[in-house]
Amino acid sequence: MLQSNQVLTYAPRLILLALIAYTFFQWQGLPAQIPTHFNLQGKPDDFGPKGTIFLLPAIGLFLLVMFSIAISQVNRNSKVEEKNKTSADQQRIMMHILSALVMLLFFYITYGTVQVAQGLKTGLSSIFLFGFVALILLTVGFFSWRGNLTT
């Protein structure tokens, strides 16, 4: 049975793999030009070649590597000072949650881009996007507040 820390560790990776697989499966059905940018209302306002659909999966991979390096740095630092173990655990949890949220956001944007490119939707949900950004900020705020309580 998977423990919660294992779920947090593997969730961002699985989401990124799903994003990459989805992008490859949708490639053939995309028109030559796809939306590459959306305005605050969620409507596409810039277009580019369909190869740009791989940009978010590539950025996602880069960010996942960066999150992994940051988490390993927290692991290394927490072994040096045992008194900071609780704080280090909270930092790891926060980074895992943030990486999963970012991967979910990238998946949503890629899914929405495909839907708009194929004419199935007219844009992204701006409420959903703002809600997602708010959720990311609330996560950081919560763990910052919680970190102040433990120190």
Beta strands, then each sheet from edge to edge (+ up, - down):
strand 1: 33-38
strand 2: 44-49
sheet 1: 1+ 2-
end
